[in-house]
């Protein structure tokens, strides 16, 4: 197997996985911020 074949076969799935992990991480960060804001607002109401 040549180097270009290895890169194309192994590189593409790795790049796609890293891209998806980055997207999930940013969405999780946003979710955490929203949950913390909700928690702060419920604590201030009591």
C-alpha positions as CSV (number, residue, x, y, z in Angstrom):
1,X,0.0,0.0,0.0
2,X,1.4,3.4,-0.9
3,X,1.5,6.5,1.3
4,X,-1.3,8.4,-0.5
5,X,-3.6,5.4,-0.1
6,X,-2.8,5.2,3.6
7,X,-3.4,8.9,4.1
8,X,-6.6,8.8,2.1
9,X,-7.9,5.7,3.9
10,X,-6.9,6.6,7.4
11,X,-6.8,10.4,7.3
12,X,-10.3,11.1,6.2
13,X,-12.0,9.3,9.0
14,X,-9.7,10.9,11.5
15,X,-10.4,14.4,10.2
16,X,-14.1,13.8,10.2
17,X,-14.0,12.4,13.8
18,X,-12.0,15.4,15.0
19,X,-14.4,17.8,13.3
20,X,-17.4,16.1,14.9
21,X,-15.8,16.1,18.3
22,X,-15.1,19.8,18.0
23,X,-18.7,20.5,17.1
24,X,-20.0,18.4,20.0
25,X,-17.6,20.1,22.4
26,X,-18.7,23.6,21.5
27,X,-22.4,22.5,21.9
28,X,-21.7,20.9,25.3
29,X,-19.9,24.1,26.4
30,X,-23.0,26.1,25.5
31,X,-25.3,23.6,27.3
32,X,-23.2,23.9,30.4
33,X,-23.4,27.7,30.3
34,X,-27.1,27.6,30.0
35,X,-27.5,25.0,32.8
36,X,-25.4,27.2,35.1
37,X,-27.5,30.2,34.3
38,X,-30.7,28.3,35.0
39,X,-29.2,27.1,38.3
40,X,-28.2,30.6,39.2
41,X,-31.7,32.0,38.4
42,X,-33.4,29.3,40.4
43,X,-31.2,29.9,43.4
44,X,-31.9,33.6,43.3
45,X,-35.6,33.0,43.3
46,X,-35.7,31.1,46.5
